[in-house]
Amino acid sequence: MSREDQAMKELLLTIVKPLVSNPQAIVINQINQGHAVVLELHVDPSDMGKVIGKQGRRAQAIRSIMKARATLQGKRIIVDIVG
């Protein structure tokens, strides 16, 4: 895993950790798909609503921040929130 990829995972963890009640349950899996990077975010099922937010607004904001960061590195990123 490259340093940039590790920084992306740390950024996602930094964003999500204050939102959840059970931060120990956060797991981020990275899947490389060619020029795209998929980050699978696993949280406790009771925290899913907190991460997604009303009408998915919080999830969309998280994805926007991650996309902006990936664009600076010339990469494409997909954040997949899994229960």
Protein Blocks (a to p, Z undefined) as FASTA:
>chain_A
ZZklmmmmmmmmmmmmmmpmblmlpccddddehjaccddddddfklmmmmnogghlmmmm
mmmmmmmmmmmnopacdddddZZ
